[in-house]
Amino acid sequence: MRAGEEAFAALRMDVYARADFIIDDEDGEFYSLEMNALPGMTAASLLPKAAKSRRHRVQRIMRTHH
């Protein structure tokens, strides 16, 4: 399971969330910054952009989980 999916499950999130991570350039360590349960849903927001990059429509994702 990938880090975002593990965080989603561990925090008992529901339907969708946005996970933010960073890798430290100096030591290569991987850090979780936050898990956002209500990410923005505007055209400029990251979740719709991520869905679009994977050829998903946000409306379809939301219908699938309700």
CHARMM internal coordinates of N, CA and C (Angstrom, degrees):
IC EDIT
DIST 1 N 1 CA 1.4578
DIST 1 CA 1 C 1.5342
ANGL 1 N 1 CA 1 C 107.99
DIST 1 C 2 N 1.3067
ANGL 1 CA 1 C 2 N 116.85
DIHE 1 N 1 CA 1 C 2 N 143.42
DIST 2 N 2 CA 1.4563
ANGL 1 C 2 N 2 CA 120.96
DIHE 1 CA 1 C 2 N 2 CA -179.20
DIST 2 CA 2 C 1.5183
ANGL 2 N 2 CA 2 C 110.64
DIHE 1 C 2 N 2 CA 2 C -82.49
DIST 2 C 3 N 1.3331
ANGL 2 CA 2 C 3 N 116.73
DIHE 2 N 2 CA 2 C 3 N 160.75
DIST 3 N 3 CA 1.4661
ANGL 2 C 3 N 3 CA 122.71
DIHE 2 CA 2 C 3 N 3 CA -173.98
DIST 3 CA 3 C 1.5288
ANGL 3 N 3 CA 3 C 113.00
DIHE 2 C 3 N 3 CA 3 C -55.85
DIST 3 C 4 N 1.3206
ANGL 3 CA 3 C 4 N 118.18
DIHE 3 N 3 CA 3 C 4 N -44.66
DIST 4 N 4 CA 1.4626
ANGL 3 C 4 N 4 CA 120.79
DIHE 3 CA 3 C 4 N 4 CA 179.56
DIST 4 CA 4 C 1.5155
ANGL 4 N 4 CA 4 C 112.06
DIHE 3 C 4 N 4 CA 4 C -63.30
DIST 4 C 5 N 1.3268
ANGL 4 CA 4 C 5 N 116.57
DIHE 4 N 4 CA 4 C 5 N -40.47
DIST 5 N 5 CA 1.4610
ANGL 4 C 5 N 5 CA 121.13
DIHE 4 CA 4 C 5 N 5 CA 178.70
DIST 5 CA 5 C 1.5233
ANGL 5 N 5 CA 5 C 110.76
DIHE 4 C 5 N 5 CA 5 C -67.70
DIST 5 C 6 N 1.3291
ANGL 5 CA 5 C 6 N 117.27
DIHE 5 N 5 CA 5 C 6 N -38.52
DIST 6 N 6 CA 1.4599
ANGL 5 C 6 N 6 CA 120.98
DIHE 5 CA 5 C 6 N 6 CA 177.51
DIST 6 CA 6 C 1.5286
ANGL 6 N 6 CA 6 C 111.10
DIHE 5 C 6 N 6 CA 6 C -64.22
DIST 6 C 7 N 1.3302
ANGL 6 CA 6 C 7 N 116.58
DIHE 6 N 6 CA 6 C 7 N -43.52
DIST 7 N 7 CA 1.4637
ANGL 6 C 7 N 7 CA 120.64
DIHE 6 CA 6 C 7 N 7 CA 178.29
DIST 7 CA 7 C 1.5239
ANGL 7 N 7 CA 7 C 110.30
DIHE 6 C 7 N 7 CA 7 C -64.21
DIST 7 C 8 N 1.3324
ANGL 7 CA 7 C 8 N 117.53
DIHE 7 N 7 CA 7 C 8 N -42.18
DIST 8 N 8 CA 1.4594
ANGL 7 C 8 N 8 CA 122.82
DIHE 7 CA 7 C 8 N 8 CA 178.84
DIST 8 CA 8 C 1.5312
ANGL 8 N 8 CA 8 C 110.19
DIHE 7 C 8 N 8 CA 8 C -57.46
DIST 8 C 9 N 1.3243
ANGL 8 CA 8 C 9 N 116.46
DIHE 8 N 8 CA 8 C 9 N -47.68
DIST 9 N 9 CA 1.4690
ANGL 8 C 9 N 9 CA 121.24
DIHE 8 CA 8 C 9 N 9 CA -179.35
DIST 9 CA 9 C 1.5241
ANGL 9 N 9 CA 9 C 111.54
DIHE 8 C 9 N 9 CA 9 C -68.40
DIST 9 C 10 N 1.3252
ANGL 9 CA 9 C 10 N 117.48
DIHE 9 N 9 CA 9 C 10 N -44.72
DIST 10 N 10 CA 1.4731
ANGL 9 C 10 N 10 CA 121.09
DIHE 9 CA 9 C 10 N 10 CA -177.71
DIST 10 CA 10 C 1.5256
ANGL 10 N 10 CA 10 C 112.17
DIHE 9 C 10 N 10 CA 10 C -63.14
DIST 10 C 11 N 1.3292
ANGL 10 CA 10 C 11 N 116.13
DIHE 10 N 10 CA 10 C 11 N -34.70
DIST 11 N 11 CA 1.4679
ANGL 10 C 11 N 11 CA 120.52
DIHE 10 CA 10 C 11 N 11 CA -179.24
DIST 11 CA 11 C 1.5264
ANGL 11 N 11 CA 11 C 112.48
DIHE 10 C 11 N 11 CA 11 C -89.98
DIST 11 C 12 N 1.3464
ANGL 11 CA 11 C 12 N 115.49
DIHE 11 N 11 CA 11 C 12 N 2.62
DIST 12 N 12 CA 1.4735
ANGL 11 C 12 N 12 CA 121.79
DIHE 11 CA 11 C 12 N 12 CA 179.19
DIST 12 CA 12 C 1.5275
ANGL 12 N 12 CA 12 C 112.42
DIHE 11 C 12 N 12 CA 12 C 54.95
DIST 12 C 13 N 1.3196
ANGL 12 CA 12 C 13 N 115.01
DIHE 12 N 12 CA 12 C 13 N 44.97
DIST 13 N 13 CA 1.4593
ANGL 12 C 13 N 13 CA 120.50
DIHE 12 CA 12 C 13 N 13 CA 177.18
DIST 13 CA 13 C 1.5247
ANGL 13 N 13 CA 13 C 108.77
DIHE 12 C 13 N 13 CA 13 C -71.15
DIST 13 C 14 N 1.3439
ANGL 13 CA 13 C 14 N 116.88
DIHE 13 N 13 CA 13 C 14 N 163.63
DIST 14 N 14 CA 1.4559
ANGL 13 C 14 N 14 CA 121.22
DIHE 13 CA 13 C 14 N 14 CA -176.92
DIST 14 CA 14 C 1.5209
ANGL 14 N 14 CA 14 C 109.98
DIHE 13 C 14 N 14 CA 14 C -135.23
DIST 14 C 15 N 1.2925
ANGL 14 CA 14 C 15 N 117.73
DIHE 14 N 14 CA 14 C 15 N 131.06
DIST 15 N 15 CA 1.4555
ANGL 14 C 15 N 15 CA 128.33
DIHE 14 CA 14 C 15 N 15 CA 176.11
DIST 15 CA 15 C 1.5325
ANGL 15 N 15 CA 15 C 112.05
DIHE 14 C 15 N 15 CA 15 C 75.63
DIST 15 C 16 N 1.3303
ANGL 15 CA 15 C 16 N 118.82
DIHE 15 N 15 CA 15 C 16 N -71.18
DIST 16 N 16 CA 1.4619
ANGL 15 C 16 N 16 CA 120.09
DIHE 15 CA 15 C 16 N 16 CA -179.74
DIST 16 CA 16 C 1.5233
ANGL 16 N 16 CA 16 C 110.03
DIHE 15 C 16 N 16 CA 16 C -153.18
DIST 16 C 17 N 1.3036
ANGL 16 CA 16 C 17 N 114.82
DIHE 16 N 16 CA 16 C 17 N 158.44
DIST 17 N 17 CA 1.4632
ANGL 16 C 17 N 17 CA 122.91
DIHE 16 CA 16 C 17 N 17 CA 176.53
DIST 17 CA 17 C 1.5211
ANGL 17 N 17 CA 17 C 106.61
DIHE 16 C 17 N 17 CA 17 C -162.28
DIST 17 C 18 N 1.3133
ANGL 17 CA 17 C 18 N 115.81
DIHE 17 N 17 CA 17 C 18 N 167.49
DIST 18 N 18 CA 1.4650
ANGL 17 C 18 N 18 CA 120.31
DIHE 17 CA 17 C 18 N 18 CA 175.81
DIST 18 CA 18 C 1.5196
ANGL 18 N 18 CA 18 C 107.43
DIHE 17 C 18 N 18 CA 18 C -119.01
DIST 18 C 19 N 1.3283
ANGL 18 CA 18 C 19 N 116.66
DIHE 18 N 18 CA 18 C 19 N 128.62
DIST 19 N 19 CA 1.4614
ANGL 18 C 19 N 19 CA 122.37
DIHE 18 CA 18 C 19 N 19 CA 177.89
DIST 19 CA 19 C 1.5250
ANGL 19 N 19 CA 19 C 108.65
DIHE 18 C 19 N 19 CA 19 C -106.90
DIST 19 C 20 N 1.3250
ANGL 19 CA 19 C 20 N 116.42
DIHE 19 N 19 CA 19 C 20 N 131.12
DIST 20 N 20 CA 1.4633
ANGL 19 C 20 N 20 CA 121.39
DIHE 19 CA 19 C 20 N 20 CA 178.56
DIST 20 CA 20 C 1.5254
ANGL 20 N 20 CA 20 C 109.35
DIHE 19 C 20 N 20 CA 20 C -112.82
DIST 20 C 21 N 1.3252
ANGL 20 CA 20 C 21 N 115.27
DIHE 20 N 20 CA 20 C 21 N 128.63
DIST 21 N 21 CA 1.4604
ANGL 20 C 21 N 21 CA 122.56
DIHE 20 CA 20 C 21 N 21 CA -179.73
DIST 21 CA 21 C 1.5207
ANGL 21 N 21 CA 21 C 109.41
DIHE 20 C 21 N 21 CA 21 C -129.58
DIST 21 C 22 N 1.3239
ANGL 21 CA 21 C 22 N 115.47
DIHE 21 N 21 CA 21 C 22 N 162.14
DIST 22 N 22 CA 1.4696
ANGL 21 C 22 N 22 CA 120.94
DIHE 21 CA 21 C 22 N 22 CA 176.44
DIST 22 CA 22 C 1.5250
ANGL 22 N 22 CA 22 C 108.23
DIHE 21 C 22 N 22 CA 22 C -145.14
DIST 22 C 23 N 1.3143
ANGL 22 CA 22 C 23 N 116.08
DIHE 22 N 22 CA 22 C 23 N 149.21
DIST 23 N 23 CA 1.4628
ANGL 22 C 23 N 23 CA 122.05
DIHE 22 CA 22 C 23 N 23 CA 173.99
DIST 23 CA 23 C 1.5176
ANGL 23 N 23 CA 23 C 107.28
DIHE 22 C 23 N 23 CA 23 C -113.69
DIST 23 C 24 N 1.3147
ANGL 23 CA 23 C 24 N 116.27
DIHE 23 N 23 CA 23 C 24 N 126.46
DIST 24 N 24 CA 1.4637
ANGL 23 C 24 N 24 CA 122.24
DIHE 23 CA 23 C 24 N 24 CA 179.83
DIST 24 CA 24 C 1.5293
ANGL 24 N 24 CA 24 C 109.10
DIHE 23 C 24 N 24 CA 24 C -71.60
DIST 24 C 25 N 1.3267
ANGL 24 CA 24 C 25 N 116.97
DIHE 24 N 24 CA 24 C 25 N 123.15
DIST 25 N 25 CA 1.4641
ANGL 24 C 25 N 25 CA 121.77
DIHE 24 CA 24 C 25 N 25 CA -179.00
DIST 25 CA 25 C 1.5282
ANGL 25 N 25 CA 25 C 112.74
DIHE 24 C 25 N 25 CA 25 C -63.02
DIST 25 C 26 N 1.3291
ANGL 25 CA 25 C 26 N 117.09
DIHE 25 N 25 CA 25 C 26 N -30.73
DIST 26 N 26 CA 1.4654
ANGL 25 C 26 N 26 CA 119.73
DIHE 25 CA 25 C 26 N 26 CA -175.99
DIST 26 CA 26 C 1.5188
ANGL 26 N 26 CA 26 C 113.47
DIHE 25 C 26 N 26 CA 26 C -77.42
DIST 26 C 27 N 1.3317
ANGL 26 CA 26 C 27 N 117.12
DIHE 26 N 26 CA 26 C 27 N -46.33
DIST 27 N 27 CA 1.4674
ANGL 26 C 27 N 27 CA 118.66
DIHE 26 CA 26 C 27 N 27 CA -175.67
DIST 27 CA 27 C 1.5300
ANGL 27 N 27 CA 27 C 114.28
DIHE 26 C 27 N 27 CA 27 C -113.59
DIST 27 C 28 N 1.3329
ANGL 27 CA 27 C 28 N 117.21
DIHE 27 N 27 CA 27 C 28 N -2.78
DIST 28 N 28 CA 1.4521
ANGL 27 C 28 N 28 CA 120.75
DIHE 27 CA 27 C 28 N 28 CA 178.15
DIST 28 CA 28 C 1.5162
ANGL 28 N 28 CA 28 C 114.67
DIHE 27 C 28 N 28 CA 28 C 74.03
DIST 28 C 29 N 1.3278
ANGL 28 CA 28 C 29 N 117.70
DIHE 28 N 28 CA 28 C 29 N 7.11
DIST 29 N 29 CA 1.4655
ANGL 28 C 29 N 29 CA 121.03
DIHE 28 CA 28 C 29 N 29 CA 179.80
DIST 29 CA 29 C 1.5180
ANGL 29 N 29 CA 29 C 110.75
DIHE 28 C 29 N 29 CA 29 C -69.78
DIST 29 C 30 N 1.3189
ANGL 29 CA 29 C 30 N 115.52
DIHE 29 N 29 CA 29 C 30 N 145.66
DIST 30 N 30 CA 1.4597
ANGL 29 C 30 N 30 CA 124.70
DIHE 29 CA 29 C 30 N 30 CA -178.44
DIST 30 CA 30 C 1.5253
ANGL 30 N 30 CA 30 C 108.12
DIHE 29 C 30 N 30 CA 30 C -103.08
DIST 30 C 31 N 1.3270
ANGL 30 CA 30 C 31 N 117.63
DIHE 30 N 30 CA 30 C 31 N 125.24
DIST 31 N 31 CA 1.4564
ANGL 30 C 31 N 31 CA 121.94
DIHE 30 CA 30 C 31 N 31 CA -177.41
DIST 31 CA 31 C 1.5225
ANGL 31 N 31 CA 31 C 111.21
DIHE 30 C 31 N 31 CA 31 C -125.04
DIST 31 C 32 N 1.3240
ANGL 31 CA 31 C 32 N 115.56
DIHE 31 N 31 CA 31 C 32 N 140.34
DIST 32 N 32 CA 1.4578
ANGL 31 C 32 N 32 CA 121.64
DIHE 31 CA 31 C 32 N 32 CA 172.63
DIST 32 CA 32 C 1.5227
ANGL 32 N 32 CA 32 C 107.68
DIHE 31 C 32 N 32 CA 32 C -89.11
DIST 32 C 33 N 1.3254
ANGL 32 CA 32 C 33 N 116.82
DIHE 32 N 32 CA 32 C 33 N 126.36
DIST 33 N 33 CA 1.4560
ANGL 32 C 33 N 33 CA 120.62
DIHE 32 CA 32 C 33 N 33 CA 179.46
DIST 33 CA 33 C 1.5221
ANGL 33 N 33 CA 33 C 111.43
DIHE 32 C 33 N 33 CA 33 C -91.34
DIST 33 C 34 N 1.3313
ANGL 33 CA 33 C 34 N 117.20
DIHE 33 N 33 CA 33 C 34 N -47.71
DIST 34 N 34 CA 1.4640
ANGL 33 C 34 N 34 CA 120.12
DIHE 33 CA 33 C 34 N 34 CA 179.23
DIST 34 CA 34 C 1.5177
ANGL 34 N 34 CA 34 C 111.05
DIHE 33 C 34 N 34 CA 34 C -167.29
DIST 34 C 35 N 1.3267
ANGL 34 CA 34 C 35 N 114.75
DIHE 34 N 34 CA 34 C 35 N 161.67
DIST 35 N 35 CA 1.4536
ANGL 34 C 35 N 35 CA 122.96
DIHE 34 CA 34 C 35 N 35 CA 170.45
DIST 35 CA 35 C 1.5167
ANGL 35 N 35 CA 35 C 105.04
DIHE 34 C 35 N 35 CA 35 C -122.01
DIST 35 C 36 N 1.3185
ANGL 35 CA 35 C 36 N 116.66
DIHE 35 N 35 CA 35 C 36 N 116.34
DIST 36 N 36 CA 1.4555
ANGL 35 C 36 N 36 CA 122.02
DIHE 35 CA 35 C 36 N 36 CA -175.53
DIST 36 CA 36 C 1.5299
ANGL 36 N 36 CA 36 C 108.95
DIHE 35 C 36 N 36 CA 36 C -102.05
DIST 36 C 37 N 1.3470
ANGL 36 CA 36 C 37 N 115.66
DIHE 36 N 36 CA 36 C 37 N 112.11
DIST 37 N 37 CA 1.4654
ANGL 36 C 37 N 37 CA 121.11
DIHE 36 CA 36 C 37 N 37 CA -177.32
DIST 37 CA 37 C 1.5241
ANGL 37 N 37 CA 37 C 112.63
DIHE 36 C 37 N 37 CA 37 C -75.49
DIST 37 C 38 N 1.3212
ANGL 37 CA 37 C 38 N 118.08
DIHE 37 N 37 CA 37 C 38 N -20.14
DIST 38 N 38 CA 1.4669
ANGL 37 C 38 N 38 CA 121.86
DIHE 37 CA 37 C 38 N 38 CA 179.17
DIST 38 CA 38 C 1.5236
ANGL 38 N 38 CA 38 C 110.21
DIHE 37 C 38 N 38 CA 38 C -129.75
DIST 38 C 39 N 1.3321
ANGL 38 CA 38 C 39 N 116.61
DIHE 38 N 38 CA 38 C 39 N 65.96
DIST 39 N 39 CA 1.4621
ANGL 38 C 39 N 39 CA 118.87
DIHE 38 CA 38 C 39 N 39 CA -179.97
DIST 39 CA 39 C 1.5246
ANGL 39 N 39 CA 39 C 111.35
DIHE 38 C 39 N 39 CA 39 C -66.66
DIST 39 C 40 N 1.3026
ANGL 39 CA 39 C 40 N 115.78
DIHE 39 N 39 CA 39 C 40 N 155.33
DIST 40 N 40 CA 1.4602
ANGL 39 C 40 N 40 CA 120.76
DIHE 39 CA 39 C 40 N 40 CA 178.36
DIST 40 CA 40 C 1.5198
ANGL 40 N 40 CA 40 C 112.06
DIHE 39 C 40 N 40 CA 40 C -58.09
DIST 40 C 41 N 1.3208
ANGL 40 CA 40 C 41 N 115.41
DIHE 40 N 40 CA 40 C 41 N 150.46
DIST 41 N 41 CA 1.4568
ANGL 40 C 41 N 41 CA 119.77
DIHE 40 CA 40 C 41 N 41 CA -178.54
DIST 41 CA 41 C 1.5282
ANGL 41 N 41 CA 41 C 111.82
DIHE 40 C 41 N 41 CA 41 C -125.26
DIST 41 C 42 N 1.3268
ANGL 41 CA 41 C 42 N 117.00
DIHE 41 N 41 CA 41 C 42 N 22.85
DIST 42 N 42 CA 1.4576
ANGL 41 C 42 N 42 CA 120.22
DIHE 41 CA 41 C 42 N 42 CA 176.42
DIST 42 CA 42 C 1.5241
ANGL 42 N 42 CA 42 C 109.47
DIHE 41 C 42 N 42 CA 42 C -82.71
DIST 42 C 43 N 1.3080
ANGL 42 CA 42 C 43 N 117.33
DIHE 42 N 42 CA 42 C 43 N 171.84
DIST 43 N 43 CA 1.4696
ANGL 42 C 43 N 43 CA 121.38
DIHE 42 CA 42 C 43 N 43 CA 179.43
DIST 43 CA 43 C 1.5247
ANGL 43 N 43 CA 43 C 111.53
DIHE 42 C 43 N 43 CA 43 C -62.02
DIST 43 C 44 N 1.3305
ANGL 43 CA 43 C 44 N 117.28
DIHE 43 N 43 CA 43 C 44 N -26.22
DIST 44 N 44 CA 1.4611
ANGL 43 C 44 N 44 CA 121.11
DIHE 43 CA 43 C 44 N 44 CA -179.39
DIST 44 CA 44 C 1.5322
ANGL 44 N 44 CA 44 C 112.85
DIHE 43 C 44 N 44 CA 44 C -88.28
DIST 44 C 45 N 1.3268
ANGL 44 CA 44 C 45 N 117.55
DIHE 44 N 44 CA 44 C 45 N -5.51
DIST 45 N 45 CA 1.4638
ANGL 44 C 45 N 45 CA 121.63
DIHE 44 CA 44 C 45 N 45 CA -176.18
DIST 45 CA 45 C 1.5244
ANGL 45 N 45 CA 45 C 111.94
DIHE 44 C 45 N 45 CA 45 C -78.48
DIST 45 C 46 N 1.3258
ANGL 45 CA 45 C 46 N 116.00
DIHE 45 N 45 CA 45 C 46 N 155.50
DIST 46 N 46 CA 1.4604
ANGL 45 C 46 N 46 CA 121.31
DIHE 45 CA 45 C 46 N 46 CA -175.57
DIST 46 CA 46 C 1.5271
ANGL 46 N 46 CA 46 C 114.41
DIHE 45 C 46 N 46 CA 46 C -70.32
DIST 46 C 47 N 1.3260
ANGL 46 CA 46 C 47 N 119.04
DIHE 46 N 46 CA 46 C 47 N -38.54
DIST 47 N 47 CA 1.4595
ANGL 46 C 47 N 47 CA 119.87
DIHE 46 CA 46 C 47 N 47 CA -177.16
DIST 47 CA 47 C 1.5312
ANGL 47 N 47 CA 47 C 112.01
DIHE 46 C 47 N 47 CA 47 C -62.44
DIST 47 C 48 N 1.3249
ANGL 47 CA 47 C 48 N 119.55
DIHE 47 N 47 CA 47 C 48 N -49.91
DIST 48 N 48 CA 1.4736
ANGL 47 C 48 N 48 CA 118.38
DIHE 47 CA 47 C 48 N 48 CA 176.57
DIST 48 CA 48 C 1.5336
ANGL 48 N 48 CA 48 C 112.90
DIHE 47 C 48 N 48 CA 48 C -61.04
DIST 48 C 49 N 1.3262
ANGL 48 CA 48 C 49 N 117.54
DIHE 48 N 48 CA 48 C 49 N -36.05
DIST 49 N 49 CA 1.4706
ANGL 48 C 49 N 49 CA 120.03
DIHE 48 CA 48 C 49 N 49 CA 177.99
DIST 49 CA 49 C 1.5242
ANGL 49 N 49 CA 49 C 110.72
DIHE 48 C 49 N 49 CA 49 C -65.57
DIST 49 C 50 N 1.3398
ANGL 49 CA 49 C 50 N 116.61
DIHE 49 N 49 CA 49 C 50 N -41.60
DIST 50 N 50 CA 1.4629
ANGL 49 C 50 N 50 CA 120.20
DIHE 49 CA 49 C 50 N 50 CA 179.34
DIST 50 CA 50 C 1.5202
ANGL 50 N 50 CA 50 C 110.47
DIHE 49 C 50 N 50 CA 50 C -64.79
DIST 50 C 51 N 1.3269
ANGL 50 CA 50 C 51 N 116.98
DIHE 50 N 50 CA 50 C 51 N -42.57
DIST 51 N 51 CA 1.4690
ANGL 50 C 51 N 51 CA 120.67
DIHE 50 CA 50 C 51 N 51 CA 178.35
DIST 51 CA 51 C 1.5244
ANGL 51 N 51 CA 51 C 110.32
DIHE 50 C 51 N 51 CA 51 C -61.45
DIST 51 C 52 N 1.3222
ANGL 51 CA 51 C 52 N 116.32
DIHE 51 N 51 CA 51 C 52 N -44.52
DIST 52 N 52 CA 1.4611
ANGL 51 C 52 N 52 CA 120.61
DIHE 51 CA 51 C 52 N 52 CA -179.40
DIST 52 CA 52 C 1.5282
ANGL 52 N 52 CA 52 C 111.14
DIHE 51 C 52 N 52 CA 52 C -62.96
DIST 52 C 53 N 1.3283
ANGL 52 CA 52 C 53 N 117.18
DIHE 52 N 52 CA 52 C 53 N -38.80
DIST 53 N 53 CA 1.4686
ANGL 52 C 53 N 53 CA 120.25
DIHE 52 CA 52 C 53 N 53 CA -179.38
DIST 53 CA 53 C 1.5236
ANGL 53 N 53 CA 53 C 111.60
DIHE 52 C 53 N 53 CA 53 C -64.87
DIST 53 C 54 N 1.3354
ANGL 53 CA 53 C 54 N 116.21
DIHE 53 N 53 CA 53 C 54 N -24.04
DIST 54 N 54 CA 1.4669
ANGL 53 C 54 N 54 CA 120.89
DIHE 53 CA 53 C 54 N 54 CA 177.81
DIST 54 CA 54 C 1.5222
ANGL 54 N 54 CA 54 C 111.41
DIHE 53 C 54 N 54 CA 54 C -99.78
DIST 54 C 55 N 1.3497
ANGL 54 CA 54 C 55 N 115.63
DIHE 54 N 54 CA 54 C 55 N 11.85
DIST 55 N 55 CA 1.4625
ANGL 54 C 55 N 55 CA 123.43
DIHE 54 CA 54 C 55 N 55 CA 178.43
DIST 55 CA 55 C 1.5344
ANGL 55 N 55 CA 55 C 112.44
DIHE 54 C 55 N 55 CA 55 C 64.21
DIST 55 C 56 N 1.3245
ANGL 55 CA 55 C 56 N 116.50
DIHE 55 N 55 CA 55 C 56 N 33.34
DIST 56 N 56 CA 1.4605
ANGL 55 C 56 N 56 CA 121.84
DIHE 55 CA 55 C 56 N 56 CA 174.40
DIST 56 CA 56 C 1.5221
ANGL 56 N 56 CA 56 C 108.42
DIHE 55 C 56 N 56 CA 56 C -107.73
DIST 56 C 57 N 1.2954
ANGL 56 CA 56 C 57 N 116.45
DIHE 56 N 56 CA 56 C 57 N 152.97
DIST 57 N 57 CA 1.4587
ANGL 56 C 57 N 57 CA 120.97
DIHE 56 CA 56 C 57 N 57 CA 173.36
DIST 57 CA 57 C 1.5153
ANGL 57 N 57 CA 57 C 107.23
DIHE 56 C 57 N 57 CA 57 C -105.42
DIST 57 C 58 N 1.3193
ANGL 57 CA 57 C 58 N 117.51
DIHE 57 N 57 CA 57 C 58 N 133.93
DIST 58 N 58 CA 1.4504
ANGL 57 C 58 N 58 CA 121.87
DIHE 57 CA 57 C 58 N 58 CA -178.28
DIST 58 CA 58 C 1.5270
ANGL 58 N 58 CA 58 C 110.55
DIHE 57 C 58 N 58 CA 58 C -57.14
DIST 58 C 59 N 1.3311
ANGL 58 CA 58 C 59 N 117.56
DIHE 58 N 58 CA 58 C 59 N -39.36
DIST 59 N 59 CA 1.4663
ANGL 58 C 59 N 59 CA 120.56
DIHE 58 CA 58 C 59 N 59 CA 179.56
DIST 59 CA 59 C 1.5309
ANGL 59 N 59 CA 59 C 111.03
DIHE 58 C 59 N 59 CA 59 C -60.17
DIST 59 C 60 N 1.3088
ANGL 59 CA 59 C 60 N 116.45
DIHE 59 N 59 CA 59 C 60 N -38.75
DIST 60 N 60 CA 1.4617
ANGL 59 C 60 N 60 CA 120.38
DIHE 59 CA 59 C 60 N 60 CA 179.34
DIST 60 CA 60 C 1.5237
ANGL 60 N 60 CA 60 C 110.54
DIHE 59 C 60 N 60 CA 60 C -68.27
DIST 60 C 61 N 1.3106
ANGL 60 CA 60 C 61 N 117.16
DIHE 60 N 60 CA 60 C 61 N -41.11
DIST 61 N 61 CA 1.4681
ANGL 60 C 61 N 61 CA 120.99
DIHE 60 CA 60 C 61 N 61 CA 178.55
DIST 61 CA 61 C 1.5221
ANGL 61 N 61 CA 61 C 109.68
DIHE 60 C 61 N 61 CA 61 C -60.60
DIST 61 C 62 N 1.3181
ANGL 61 CA 61 C 62 N 117.21
DIHE 61 N 61 CA 61 C 62 N -44.85
DIST 62 N 62 CA 1.4592
ANGL 61 C 62 N 62 CA 121.13
DIHE 61 CA 61 C 62 N 62 CA -178.09
DIST 62 CA 62 C 1.5297
ANGL 62 N 62 CA 62 C 111.21
DIHE 61 C 62 N 62 CA 62 C -66.33
DIST 62 C 63 N 1.3279
ANGL 62 CA 62 C 63 N 118.82
DIHE 62 N 62 CA 62 C 63 N -41.00
DIST 63 N 63 CA 1.4638
ANGL 62 C 63 N 63 CA 121.55
DIHE 62 CA 62 C 63 N 63 CA 179.14
DIST 63 CA 63 C 1.5145
ANGL 63 N 63 CA 63 C 111.21
DIHE 62 C 63 N 63 CA 63 C -64.61
DIST 63 C 64 N 1.3215
ANGL 63 CA 63 C 64 N 117.81
DIHE 63 N 63 CA 63 C 64 N -37.46
DIST 64 N 64 CA 1.4538
ANGL 63 C 64 N 64 CA 123.06
DIHE 63 CA 63 C 64 N 64 CA -177.58
DIST 64 CA 64 C 1.5226
ANGL 64 N 64 CA 64 C 111.52
DIHE 63 C 64 N 64 CA 64 C -61.10
DIST 64 C 65 N 1.3106
ANGL 64 CA 64 C 65 N 117.34
DIHE 64 N 64 CA 64 C 65 N -32.44
DIST 65 N 65 CA 1.4656
ANGL 64 C 65 N 65 CA 121.31
DIHE 64 CA 64 C 65 N 65 CA -173.92
DIST 65 CA 65 C 1.5201
ANGL 65 N 65 CA 65 C 114.21
DIHE 64 C 65 N 65 CA 65 C -100.46
DIST 65 C 66 N 1.3092
ANGL 65 CA 65 C 66 N 118.39
DIHE 65 N 65 CA 65 C 66 N 6.38
DIST 66 N 66 CA 1.4751
ANGL 65 C 66 N 66 CA 119.34
DIHE 65 CA 65 C 66 N 66 CA 179.26
DIST 66 CA 66 C 1.5010
ANGL 66 N 66 CA 66 C 112.26
DIHE 65 C 66 N 66 CA 66 C -117.30
END
COOR INIT
IC SEED 1 N 1 CA 1 C
IC BUILD
